[in-house]
Amino acid sequence: MTMEYYVDAAGKYIGAFEGSVPAGGVLLPAGQVPIHSDQHWNGTSFDPYVPPVVILPLTAEEIYDILETKGVLLPADRPRPKPPQVP
């Protein structure tokens, strides 16, 4: 038996099956396998996978550390804290 790949009626990838057909599954043409399970079948091919953007909260200090590590910022370029103002 060979592996067959299925999407639902909306084009969402269901999975690979061998010998059974999933309920509501639409068989993909031979050789059409998604690179990622979140890809959408548009009727002729899978749309490109675009990973979600993940935003991590970083402190200013962490950002400067990353920029220094990558060579974008030199330690001398790092902003220095302003001295406290005397009333």
Secondary structure as UniProt FT lines:
FT   STRAND          4..7
FT   TURN            9..10
FT   STRAND          12..17
FT   TURN            23..24
FT   STRAND          26..27
FT   TURN            30..31
FT   TURN            37..38
FT   STRAND          40..41
FT   HELIX           60..69
FT   TURN            70..71
FT   HELIX           75..77
//
